[in-house]
Amino acid sequence: MTLHLFTKNGLPCDVPENEQEDETPKFVLPENSVEAKNFYLENGFVIIKKIINESDCDKLRNSWENEVKPFKGYIYRQTNGKLEKNIFNAQKWVMNPILNIQSLNSKYFYNLRLNFEKIIASNFLLANFIKIVIGEKPLIVQSMYFEGNSATWEHQDSYYLDDEETGKMIAGWIALEDIQADAGRFFVCPKSHLYDYASMNLDNIITKNHSKYINSVVEIIKANNFTVNAPKLNKGDILLWNALTIHGSLDSQSQSNSRSSITFHAIKSSSRFQVLRNIFRKLKFDKTFSFNIYRPKNLNLKRFKFIFFLESNVPRIFYSVKNLAIELKVKINSNKL
């Protein structure tokens, strides 16, 4: 039976419980590469079945269980990019997802970092398909691991990060378990990638007026009558979406079903990395795998361990200075327009 749920900001979403209820087409690689690419270009997202086998999904989840959940220290987090200790819910799921698996300190997270490289970054079928879509070898610039299933607001990734060529970044959400209808599914708004609402200026800047941007996205969904789709993903499936596709995740209705998953974002390897719509970075990256990998704040390196020390010991000063730098950059670039 289809569940009738709502996004974080109250938009309705019908959530299919099984494959029979789910009307979203799904594809297999390499057989359906052309059809999958065409669907992605038209709709701003596409689902690929069984891109990772079940035993590899289990390896990633076991690494999480054995290394992340018992860890008592600070880890960079997806929600705010800051250092936090694990926050658990009543089910003992970690509710603050971690940021950049590829940059974790191997001293503490050896297997999770290694398995990310061996299972995801080395996945030739997936990397080759993304290469077909964006035109060259993809460069992973960010990754995240989710277990708990808190809701994520409606947004376009491009407001936060993108390829130098706006809208060229592609992201992937990999289900490491069967994602149940009541477990806080990922949702997308088909065809919303055809519009760019993600510009950042002093009026909607992330450091002070982030909610204004989110509210504008909600109004855009209403004004354009975009549907909110939360397709069923099974263990090993991936949903790929465009940087301009409006998406998010639903709040969980379940006390028994987690949402174990890994997300990554990839740009063209020849591009500069666009951050907060006003900052462009030429990246140095690891070329060892099927995907190239950028490792922001790589905690295997001494200089980033020093930054980690500053963030964990004087966070108020560190983040105040960081926010001032962002605001200055946005102001300078706004005046250029």
N, C-alpha and C positions, 0 to 999 in steps of 0.2 A: 504494500500500500504506500502510495506517495505521501511523504510528509510535507506539511505546509509550514514552513519556517520563515524567519526574517533575518536580514543582515543586521549588522551592529547598529545601523542608523534607520532601521525599521522598514526596509524595502522587502517585499514579499519574494519568496523563492520556493518553488516546488522541488522537493528533493526525492529522486527515485531510489527505492530501496533495493531494487535488483536490476539485472540487465534487461529484462523484459519491459520494465517501465522506462528505461533510459533511452531517449531518442537520439542522443548524441552519437554520431558515427565514430568508430574507432578503427585504427589501422595497424598493420603489421609491417615491420621492416625486414628485408629490403623490398618485399613484394609490392607494397603499396606506396612506395616513396613518392611517385608523381602525384597520386591522388591526395596523399597526406600533405604535401607541399601546397597544392592548390587549395585545399580546405583551410590550411593555416593562413594563406595570403588573403583569402576571402573573409574569414571569420575572426582572425586575430588569435586563434588558438587551435590546437589539435591534440588528440590523445593517441599515443602509441602503446599498443599492448605488449606486455611481457618484455620490456627492454632490458630488464635485469631478472635473472633467474631467482627462484625462491631461496635457494641456499645462500646466495650472495646477500639477499635482503636480511637473512638471519645473521650473517656475519656482521653486518653493519649494526643491527640491533643489539647483538651480543657485545660488541665493542662499546656501545652506549651504556649498556647495563653494567659492564665490568669496570669502565673507566670514568665515565662522566657522573653517573648517579652517586657513586660513593665519594666523589671529590668534594673536599670541604673549602677549597679556595675560590678565587675569583676567575670568571671566564667572561669574555666579551659576548654580549647578548644582542639578538636580532632586533628587538623592539626599539631600543634606544642607542645601540652601538656602544654602550657603556659597560664597565666591569660590574658584575654582580655575582653573588653566590647563588647556588641552586635554590629555587623556590618550588616547594612541593605542594600538591593538592592532597585531598584526603585519600586519593587512590595511589599516592606515592609516585605520581608522574611529575616530571620536571615541567613547570609552566612557563619558564622564561627560556625560549629557544636560544641555542648558541649560534654565534656568528663566525663564519670563515673556518670551516673544518680544516681546510688546507693550510692554515696558519697556526694551528694548535701546537703547543709545546709537546714534542715527542717524548719528553721525559715522563709526562703524565698521561698522554693520550696517544701512545704509539700506534696501537692497532686501529683506532678510529681514523686517524690521519692516513695511515697506510692503506686501509681498506677503501677510503674515499678515492685515493689515487688509483688503486688497482681495479676497483669495480666500476666507478663512475668516470673518472678522468681518462681511463684506458678503454672505455667502451667505444669501439671503432664504429659500430653501426649507428649509434646515437650521434657521435661527433661528425660522421660523414653526412648524415641527414641534415644536421644543422648547417654544415658547410654548404650543402646544396641550397638551403633556404637563404643564408645571408651572404653567400658568394665567396667565402674563404674560411680557412681553419679557424674555429671558434676559440676564444680566450676566456676562460672562466675568471670572473673578477670578484665574485662573491658567492658564498654558500651558507646554508643554514641547516640546522637539524631541529625538528619539532617532535615532541612526544605528547605533552599536554595540548589541549585543544581550545585555547582561548580565542575569541573572535578577533578578526582583523578587519579594520575599516575598509570601505570602498576607496580605491585609489588607482592611479597609474604609476608604474615603477619609474617612469621617465622624470617625474618630479624629483626623485631621489638620485637616480643613476640611470645612465643610458650610454649607448655608443656615441661617438663623436657625431655621427650622422643620426640625428634624433629619430627614434623608432626602429633602428636596426638591431638593438639589443634583443636577445631572445632569452627567456627564462624557462626553467623546467621544475616541476614538482613531482617527485618520485615517491610513490606509495610503498612503504616497507612492510605494510600489512594491508589486508582488505579494509578499506575505509568505509565504515558503516554509515548509513544515512543520518544517524543521530550523533555522530562523533565529531561534528564540526567540519563539514566538508569544505573544500576549496570551491570558490565560485568564480565565474567569468561572465562578462556582458558581451555576447557575440557582436562583432562589427564595430565595437566602440573604439577599436584601434584606428579607425579611419579619421578620427578627430584628435587634435592635440590640445588638451586642456591643462597641461602640466607645467606651464611656464612658472617660474618663481621670481617674485619681485619683493620689495619691502612691504607691500600690502599683505602678502600671503606667505612670508618667509617662515621657514621651518622652525627657527629658533624662538619665534614669538607668536606667529599667527598660523600655525599648522592647521588648527581646527577650521580656519576660514577656507583653506584649500580643500579639506575633506568635505565640508558643507557644500562647496561649489560642485564637487563631483557628484554628490547625492542629487543636487538639483538638476544637473546635466542628465543623469540617468532618467529622472522623472520627465524632463522636458523632451527627451528623445525617445521615450517609451522603450528604452533598452530592457530586454529580459535579463533576469539573473538566473544563470544555469549552474547547478552543482552536480555535475555528472558523477557516476559511480566509477571509482578507480579500485582495482584489485591489486594485490601484492605484485610488485614488479612493473606496474603500469606507470607511464609518465604523461603528464599534461604539460605541453609546451605553450607559451603565450608570448605575445609581443609586448614590448616596453610600454606601448600606448594603450593596451587592452585594460579596461577597468576590471578589477578583480578584488578578491579578499577571501576571508574564510568565515564560516558561520560559527555561532556559539554552539558548544556541545550541549546536547540534551541527555547525554548518557553518563552513567556512573560506572560503566564497565568497559567501554570501548575507547581506547586511546587513538591517536592520529600520528603514528610513527611515520616520519617522512623526511626527505631531504630535498631542499630547494637549491638551485644554482642559477646564476645570471651570467651570460656570455656575450661578448662583443666580438667584432672582427679583430683579428690579431694585428692588423695594420693601423687600427684606429687609436685615437686618444680616448681615454676614459672620461666621460662627461659626468660630473658629480654636482648635484644640486643646481643644475641648469646654468651654472656660472663658472664652473671650475673645470678645466681640461687638463688631463694628466697623461703624459707619455709614459707607458709602463715598461718595466723590465719584468720578464716572466720566464717560467720554467717551460722548456720545449720538449720535455722527456716523453710526454704522453699523447694519446690521440687528441685530447684537448690540450691547448696551452693553459698554464695556470699562473695567475697573478696571486701573490701571497701577501696581502696587506698585514702589517704588524706581525710579521713572521716570528713567532716566539722561540724558534730555534736559533735566532740571531741575537747577539748581545745588545745591539742598539735598540731593538724593540723591547727587549727585557727591561731596559732602562725606562722607556716610555711607559711600559706596564707598571713599573715601580712608581712613577710619578702619578699616574692615573689612580692607582690603588691607595696611595698615601696622602695626596693632596687633591682629591677629585674636584672640590669646589673651585679652586684656583685654575686647575687644568681646563675644566669644561667652560669656565667663564672666558678664558683667553681664546679657546677654540671657537666659541659662539661669536665673540667679537670679530674674529678673523673672517668667519662666514658672512656676517652682516656687512663688513667692509667690502668684501669681494662682490656681494650682490649689489651694494650701493654703487660701486665703481662701474660695474657692467650695466646697471640700469641707466646710469647717466650717459652711457655710450649710445643707447638706443635712440 
